[in-house]
Amino acid sequence: MNSMTGFGRGEAIAEGVVWRVEISSVNRKQLEIVINLPRELNELETGLRNGIAGKLSRGRVYAAITADRGSASKASLRVDETLAKQYAEALTKLSGSLNLPSAISSNDIIRWPGVFTIEQSEVTAEQAQPFIDKAVNAALNQMLTMRSAEGQHLKEDMSVRLDALQTMFTEAAELSPQVVAKYRDALRQRLTDAGLPLPLDDERLVKEIGLFADRCDISEEITRAASHIKQFRTYMDNGEPVGRSLDFLSQELFREINTMGSKANHAPLAQLVVRAKTELEKIREQVQNIE
């Protein structure tokens, strides 16, 4: 079981150029991949996206790829003499028209746009691809390791909370018979106070108590909740992405607990339902981070 939160960094060196990759991921219901590449290497994006998608199923993934050329940068200065002559002729002509001095200094020439440009040799996508792939794989593996470790922590936390829920359901099963007994005693007392005492085996009394017992019976809900918890643990031990399955089971558990609460006609049982809802809400929050 893996978390959707992770970070990884990788790099590869080729002919003095250091290719660095940083990959991070956060929660998302679907898989969303964003890749930031140098502009001249945009054609590699589809392949990189498919490679990342092959190892992940959910989460928003951001991959930043940069190239540090350092001292290995092969840059050269290019001087456009034709453009410089055009500037000079235009300025000389304009100076004559305005009766201004036509002296042109080197400082003036430096400021002329386009005359001096720095050309840097570019690495082709074909040349860069193997090194970028190597750096991406290193970053991705590091991120997956972090997601796995985080997933293990989430599993341990949820296991403890599932144990607490199971204990609460056991307590609810023990409290459930008390609800009927309390109702029976209260009903007899009200009839006695009204001057209408009835024996315990009176058909009308037995029928009323039976109907009440049927309405407040939570045995089915407890059985289904126990089944959901068992299935929940099975999914947590599964190596496949199980976030959606656990989210569904969390909703089903909440439904069973909510039904218990609606049937609860007993203060201790109602309090137990509130505690169970609180514990389950913590589990649901953790599930939102599971792949």
C-alpha positions as CSV (number, residue, x, y, z in Angstrom):
1,M,0.0,0.0,0.0
2,N,1.5,3.3,-1.1
3,S,0.9,6.9,-0.2
4,M,0.4,9.5,-3.0
5,T,2.8,11.9,-1.3
6,G,6.5,11.6,-2.3
7,F,9.6,13.3,-3.6
8,G,12.6,12.1,-5.5
9,R,15.8,13.6,-7.1
10,G,18.1,12.1,-9.7
11,E,20.9,13.3,-12.0
12,A,23.0,12.1,-14.8
13,I,26.2,13.6,-16.3
14,A,27.1,13.6,-20.0
15,E,30.1,15.5,-21.5
16,G,30.2,17.9,-18.6
17,V,26.4,18.6,-18.7
18,V,24.6,17.7,-15.5
19,W,21.0,16.7,-16.1
20,R,18.9,17.1,-12.9
21,V,15.4,15.8,-12.3
22,E,13.1,16.5,-9.3
23,I,9.8,14.7,-9.1
24,S,7.1,15.3,-6.5
25,S,3.6,14.0,-6.0
26,V,0.6,15.0,-4.0
27,N,-3.1,13.8,-3.6
28,R,-5.3,13.6,-6.6
29,K,-8.3,11.4,-7.4
30,Q,-6.9,10.7,-10.9
31,L,-3.4,10.7,-12.3
32,E,-2.2,14.1,-13.4
33,I,1.4,14.5,-14.7
34,V,3.1,17.9,-15.3
35,I,6.5,17.9,-16.9
36,N,8.8,21.0,-17.1
37,L,11.5,20.5,-19.8
38,P,13.9,22.9,-21.5
39,R,12.1,24.3,-24.6
40,E,14.4,22.6,-27.1
41,L,13.6,19.2,-25.6
42,N,9.8,19.4,-25.6
43,E,9.5,16.5,-28.0
44,L,10.6,14.1,-25.2
45,E,7.6,15.0,-23.0
46,T,5.3,12.3,-24.3
47,G,7.7,9.5,-23.8
48,L,8.6,10.7,-20.3
49,R,4.9,11.1,-19.4
50,N,4.2,7.6,-20.5
51,G,7.1,6.2,-18.5
52,I,5.9,7.9,-15.3
53,A,2.3,6.9,-15.9
54,G,3.4,3.3,-16.2
55,K,4.5,3.2,-12.6
56,L,1.8,5.3,-11.0
57,S,-2.0,5.2,-10.9
58,R,-3.1,8.2,-8.9
59,G,-1.8,11.6,-7.7
60,R,-0.6,14.9,-9.2
61,V,3.0,14.4,-10.3
62,Y,5.3,17.3,-11.1
63,A,8.6,16.6,-12.8
64,A,11.2,19.4,-13.3
65,I,14.1,18.7,-15.7
66,T,17.1,21.1,-15.9
67,A,20.5,21.1,-17.5
68,D,23.5,22.5,-15.8
69,R,26.2,23.0,-18.5
70,G,28.7,24.8,-16.2
71,S,32.1,25.3,-17.6
72,A,31.4,22.8,-20.4
73,S,29.1,25.3,-22.0
74,K,30.3,26.0,-25.6
75,A,29.1,29.5,-26.1
76,S,30.4,31.9,-28.8
77,L,29.9,35.6,-29.5
78,R,28.3,36.4,-32.9
79,V,28.7,39.9,-34.4
80,D,26.3,41.0,-37.1
81,E,28.5,43.5,-39.0
82,T,25.8,44.0,-41.7
83,L,23.3,45.1,-39.1
84,A,25.9,47.3,-37.4
85,K,26.6,49.1,-40.7
86,Q,22.9,49.7,-41.2
87,Y,22.7,51.2,-37.7
88,A,25.7,53.4,-38.3
89,E,24.5,54.7,-41.7
90,A,21.0,55.4,-40.3
91,L,22.5,57.3,-37.4
92,T,24.9,59.3,-39.6
93,K,22.0,60.2,-41.9
94,L,19.8,61.2,-39.0
95,S,22.6,63.3,-37.4
96,G,23.1,65.1,-40.7
97,S,19.4,65.9,-41.0
98,L,19.3,67.2,-37.4
99,N,22.6,69.0,-37.6
100,L,24.0,66.8,-34.7
101,P,27.5,65.4,-34.2
102,S,27.8,62.1,-35.9
103,A,30.5,60.6,-33.7
104,I,29.8,56.9,-32.9
105,S,31.7,55.2,-30.1
106,S,32.1,51.5,-29.2
107,N,29.8,52.0,-26.2
108,D,27.0,53.1,-28.6
109,I,27.5,50.0,-30.7
110,I,27.2,47.6,-27.7
111,R,23.7,49.0,-27.0
112,W,22.5,48.4,-30.5
113,P,20.0,45.4,-30.4
114,G,20.9,42.4,-32.4
115,V,24.5,43.4,-33.2
116,F,26.1,41.2,-30.5
117,T,24.5,37.9,-29.6
118,I,25.7,34.9,-27.7
119,E,25.2,31.6,-29.4
120,Q,25.2,28.4,-27.3
121,S,25.5,25.0,-28.8
122,E,22.3,23.1,-28.1
123,V,22.0,19.4,-27.2
124,T,19.6,17.6,-29.4
125,A,16.8,15.6,-27.9
126,E,18.3,12.4,-29.3
127,Q,21.6,13.1,-27.5
128,A,19.9,14.1,-24.2
129,Q,17.3,11.4,-24.0
130,P,19.3,8.5,-22.5
131,F,20.7,10.7,-19.7
132,I,17.4,12.3,-19.0
133,D,15.8,8.9,-18.8
134,K,18.5,7.8,-16.4
135,A,17.9,10.8,-14.1
136,V,14.1,10.5,-14.3
137,N,14.3,6.8,-13.3
138,A,16.5,7.6,-10.3
139,A,14.2,10.3,-9.2
140,L,11.1,8.2,-9.8
141,N,12.5,5.2,-7.8
142,Q,13.4,7.5,-4.9
143,M,9.9,9.0,-4.9
144,L,8.3,5.5,-5.1
145,T,10.4,4.4,-2.1
146,M,9.2,7.4,-0.2
147,R,5.6,6.7,-1.1
148,S,5.9,3.1,0.0
149,A,7.4,4.1,3.4
150,E,4.7,6.7,3.9
151,G,2.1,4.1,2.9
152,Q,3.4,1.8,5.6
153,H,3.0,4.5,8.2
154,L,-0.6,5.1,7.1
155,K,-1.3,1.4,7.2
156,E,0.0,1.1,10.8
157,D,-2.0,4.1,11.9
158,M,-5.2,2.8,10.3
159,S,-4.7,-0.7,11.7
160,V,-4.7,0.7,15.2
161,R,-7.9,2.7,14.4
162,L,-9.6,-0.4,12.9
163,D,-8.8,-2.3,16.1
164,A,-10.5,0.5,18.1
165,L,-13.5,0.3,15.8
166,Q,-13.7,-3.4,16.2
167,T,-13.7,-3.1,19.9
168,M,-16.5,-0.5,19.7
169,F,-18.6,-2.8,17.6
170,T,-18.1,-5.6,20.2
171,E,-19.2,-3.2,22.9
172,A,-22.2,-2.2,20.9
173,A,-23.2,-5.9,20.5
174,E,-23.1,-6.3,24.2
175,L,-25.1,-3.1,24.8
176,S,-27.8,-3.9,22.3
177,P,-29.8,-6.4,24.5
178,Q,-29.9,-3.8,27.2
179,V,-31.9,-1.5,25.0
180,V,-34.8,-3.9,24.8
181,A,-34.7,-4.7,28.5
182,K,-34.7,-1.0,29.3
183,Y,-37.6,-0.4,27.0
184,R,-39.6,-3.3,28.5
185,D,-39.1,-2.1,32.0
186,A,-39.9,1.5,31.1
187,L,-43.1,0.4,29.2
188,R,-44.3,-1.7,32.2
189,Q,-43.6,1.2,34.5
190,R,-45.6,3.6,32.4
191,L,-48.5,1.2,32.3
192,T,-48.4,0.7,36.0
193,D,-48.2,4.4,36.6
194,A,-51.3,4.7,34.4
195,G,-53.1,2.1,36.4
196,L,-52.9,-0.5,33.6
197,P,-50.5,-3.1,34.9
198,L,-50.0,-6.0,32.6
199,P,-48.3,-9.4,33.2
200,L,-45.1,-10.1,31.4
201,D,-46.7,-12.7,29.2
202,D,-49.5,-10.5,28.0
203,E,-49.8,-10.9,24.3
204,R,-50.1,-7.2,23.6
205,L,-47.0,-6.4,25.8
206,V,-45.0,-9.1,24.2
207,K,-45.9,-8.0,20.7
208,E,-45.0,-4.3,21.4
209,I,-41.7,-5.3,22.9
210,G,-41.0,-7.6,19.9
211,L,-41.7,-4.9,17.4
212,F,-39.4,-2.5,19.3
213,A,-36.7,-5.1,19.5
214,D,-36.9,-5.6,15.7
215,R,-36.7,-1.8,15.1
216,C,-33.6,-1.3,17.3
217,D,-31.8,-4.5,16.4
218,I,-28.2,-3.6,15.2
219,S,-26.9,-7.1,14.8
220,E,-27.0,-6.9,10.9
221,E,-25.1,-3.6,11.0
222,I,-22.5,-5.0,13.3
223,T,-22.0,-8.1,11.1
224,R,-21.6,-6.0,7.9
225,A,-19.3,-3.6,9.7
226,A,-17.1,-6.5,10.8
227,S,-17.0,-7.8,7.2
228,H,-16.0,-4.3,5.9
229,I,-13.2,-4.1,8.4
230,K,-11.9,-7.6,7.4
231,Q,-12.0,-6.6,3.8
232,F,-10.3,-3.3,4.6
233,R,-7.4,-5.2,6.2
234,T,-7.2,-7.5,3.1
235,Y,-6.9,-4.5,0.8
236,M,-4.2,-2.9,3.0
237,D,-2.1,-6.0,2.6
238,N,-2.5,-5.9,-1.1
239,G,0.4,-4.6,-3.2
240,E,-1.9,-3.1,-5.8
241,P,-3.3,0.5,-5.7
242,V,-6.2,0.3,-3.3
243,G,-7.1,3.9,-2.5
244,R,-10.4,3.9,-4.3
245,S,-11.4,0.5,-2.7
246,L,-10.6,1.7,0.8
247,D,-12.5,5.0,0.2
248,F,-15.6,2.9,-0.8
249,L,-15.3,0.7,2.3
250,S,-14.9,3.8,4.5
251,Q,-18.2,5.1,3.1
252,E,-19.9,1.8,3.7
253,L,-18.6,1.6,7.3
254,F,-19.9,5.1,7.9
255,R,-23.3,4.0,6.5
256,E,-23.5,1.1,9.0
257,I,-22.4,3.3,11.9
258,N,-24.9,5.9,11.0
259,T,-27.7,3.3,10.9
260,M,-26.7,2.1,14.3
261,G,-27.0,5.6,15.5
262,S,-30.5,6.0,14.1
263,K,-31.5,2.8,15.8
264,A,-29.8,3.6,19.1
265,N,-32.4,4.3,21.8
266,H,-29.9,4.0,24.6
267,A,-27.5,6.8,25.8
268,P,-24.4,4.6,26.2
269,L,-24.9,3.1,22.7
270,A,-25.4,6.6,21.2
271,Q,-22.2,7.7,22.8
272,L,-20.4,4.7,21.4
273,V,-21.7,5.6,17.9
274,V,-20.3,9.1,18.2
275,R,-16.9,7.7,19.2
276,A,-17.0,5.3,16.3
277,K,-17.8,8.1,13.8
278,T,-14.9,10.2,15.1
279,E,-12.5,7.3,14.7
280,L,-13.8,6.5,11.3
281,E,-13.4,10.1,10.2
282,K,-9.7,9.9,11.0
283,I,-9.4,6.8,8.9
284,R,-11.2,8.4,6.0
285,E,-8.8,11.4,6.1
286,Q,-5.8,9.0,5.9
287,V,-7.5,7.0,3.0
288,Q,-7.5,10.2,0.9
289,N,-3.7,10.0,0.7
290,I,-3.5,6.4,-0.4
291,E,-2.8,5.5,-4.0
